[in-house]
Amino acid sequence: MKLVIFDMDGVLVDSEPIYHHFHPYFFENHLGIPLTQEEVDGLTGVASREIYSRYKALYPEQLPNAPEVYVEQEYDLLMKKFAALEPFPVIQGIPELLATLQEQGFRLCVSSSNQRRMVNLCLERSGLKSYFENVYNGEDVARAKPDPEIFIKQSVYFGVAPEDCLVIEDSTNGCRAAKAAGMPCVGYVNPNSGNQDLSLADWKIDAWDTTGVTQLLTILKATDLETVR
């Protein structure tokens, strides 16, 4: 394979615990809508505009404005929170993994459902930005994951066939999007991402230790993926 496409939240940056606490807080305290844990888990990997479009349809009286209004309100608060994080929560082993992949000639990019300003902040603060040749965010596509658009755009941008792209995702919607794009997918098992169904992933990796990195390199270098399933 030639191209590795990374999701950001929960794969590069261990940000999901922050969202998991912040979404219920914002919904209950600013919108008057309490969320169950199942609902919170279901928001992982979903673009913000999709979240508020969904809840506006369910609670039109509590959300009388356009979904974008609530997206901006929430993100204004989130940006301040992420800007102040010390230390910044980079997934353990990710800097070393990216350096190894780059040294071995693999092309790297990011496809995140998050807002552009949040993606830029996280990649800058994490020190990971320089590893990636291209970055797409939720504002770059018309349809969010599980739609495959954000992955297909990377395939077109790099001129790499979908079957030669490997997606690394931690969410149900991300894995669905990868498979819909015709791309093999590694499910990164992050317990902080909530109860995610990664059954569509072709492989699962739960840590970027020696075992996990070796497994990933074996997948990337395989001439026949059936031999490494």
QUIGI-V960703 format. One record per helix or strand. SS is the DSSP state (H for helix, E for strand). FROM is the first residue (numbers start at 1). TO is the last residue. If there is no record, write none. Layout:
SS;FROM;TO
SS;FROM;TO
This chain:
E;3;6
E;9;9
E;13;13
H;16;31
H;37;41
H;48;58
H;67;83
E;90;90
H;94;103
E;107;111
H;116;126
H;129;131
E;134;136
H;138;140
H;149;158
H;162;164
E;165;169
H;172;180
E;184;188
H;191;193
E;203;205
H;210;221
H;225;228
